[in-house]
Amino acid sequence: MGRGRERPLTVHHLNQLLLICSIVLLVAVAAVRISSRSGLPSLLVYLGIGIALGQDGIAHVHFDNAELTQVIGYAALVVILAEGGLGTKWTEVRPVLSSAAVLALVGVAVSVGVTASAAHFLIGLEWRQALIIGAVVSSTDAAAVFSVLRKIPLPRRVTGTLEAESGFNDAPVVILVVAFSTAGPVEHWYLLIGEIALELAIGAAIGLAVGWLGSWGLRHVALPASGLYPIAVMAIAVAAYAAGALAHGSGFLAVYLASMVLGNAKLPHWPATRGFADGLGWLAQIGMFVLLGLLVTPHELGDDIVPALVIGLALTMVARPLSVVLCLVPFRVPWQEQALMSWAGLRGAVPIILATIPMVQGVEGSERIFNIVFVLVVVYTLVQGPTLPWLARKLRLGEESGAADLGIESAPLEHLRGHLLSMVIPDTSRMHGVEVAELRLPAGSAVTLVVREGESFVPLPTTMLQHGDELLVVATDPVRDAAERRLLAVGRGGKLAGWLGTDSAPA
């Protein structure tokens, strides 16, 4: 940069930016507690933070870059879909895979048609704008569904169907919105259907292939540090999206399927991976919603409130229930579950992000489309999210009819003031032939698991250790060093190590 020209970013500006971002993150994290107590989806709180920072808020930040919002929104959506896929249990999705796929394809088509017709005939929008709005709001939001439904004890068929649908339906909706924003209504509808089918097939094939290869590699390649596994898993998921998109397929479907394969592959250090992905998912949601709140201009929303309410009413009360009924009748789903799934078609950041596509493409009236979608999402999320538990109780779907899985969590051992020691008995070790009780580990430590020839078992005091055995020893903080010294001593001196003077072997 030449002299006299002001630098766009200095270290001082960076310090200010980091301070503001850290404060926003802390406020957003604290808001999660408020939203969980009130039952409101956290996305509304994050949107409120963005609006408060915007040009009509207290900070008066002027931001109107729709293209940057779209790029960051896509990146955040990739992370959210990856986190959702990693947490999706194949045992719950497999029985409802066909019904979820029908909802994600046929259901979206029905919803687009009904919603677009309402926008055209009731509001008076042109068909191109009406079709864009119909496509934008017809996708259930993965972040909203994953965050709300996992807090409600619903039957597995309902939860699995809604989670799989929200993971699948982003792909066809993105294709429709791009098609309508580029050329308006498509004359040759069969060409559009063929394009959607091809992109979905490419995305599915790449997602499954990348997920299988990634899980195989992580199970067979030992990384030098446990912290590398979460990074590798997320990198594989993002690579699936990029590969699918570059191959002219559905990157969103690819990342969701690849993450689902990884999430059900029993990878090493899985609790750490889930925690890392969960944290990234929260960070993506916070950044995405705050940015969308910055993009909106509240004083321009007044004229679009009534159209948004009318379109949202048609979507919620007509389009969504009709699509659910038509798609699930062949699967003989009880009417109570159909009613709940009709009301649980949650919208969130995805429709707002998709509403930036016509803005970037320069579609006439795109600002009004964005405002209508924004108001619709906020109002109906405010109505649907908190009332879902109440509706589930009224329909008697609030709890499983059978025994539910225990809510078991894996806690880091440092929270328990303990350590997990792992060791393999080498061929030259004198620990071979020693019984577990003869290890004479200090009080506060114990051998909890033995892995022998690929099989793991809990040892008895009389279990005799062998060459090649892998031992997992749990020890409390005060005796951790003593337990390690004792193991090393037995490895060098055998069961008589205490009498051979080898207890002082270096750790």
Secondary structure as UniProt FT lines:
FT   TURN            3..4
FT   HELIX           11..38
FT   HELIX           42..53
FT   TURN            55..56
FT   HELIX           66..86
FT   HELIX           90..93
FT   HELIX           94..96
FT   HELIX           97..102
FT   HELIX           103..107
FT   HELIX           108..118
FT   HELIX           119..123
FT   HELIX           127..136
FT   TURN            137..138
FT   HELIX           142..149
FT   TURN            150..151
FT   HELIX           156..168
FT   HELIX           170..183
FT   HELIX           189..220
FT   TURN            226..227
FT   HELIX           228..246
FT   TURN            247..248
FT   HELIX           251..263
FT   TURN            268..269
FT   HELIX           270..295
FT   HELIX           298..300
FT   HELIX           302..304
FT   HELIX           305..314
FT   HELIX           315..319
FT   HELIX           320..328
FT   HELIX           329..331
FT   HELIX           335..343
FT   HELIX           349..354
FT   HELIX           356..361
FT   TURN            364..365
FT   HELIX           366..394
FT   TURN            395..396
FT   HELIX           413..416
FT   STRAND          418..424
FT   TURN            427..428
FT   TURN            430..433
FT   HELIX           436..439
FT   TURN            443..444
FT   STRAND          445..452
FT   TURN            453..454
FT   STRAND          455..457
FT   TURN            461..462
FT   TURN            467..468
FT   STRAND          470..476
FT   HELIX           477..479
FT   HELIX           480..493
FT   HELIX           494..496
FT   HELIX           497..500
FT   TURN            503..504
//
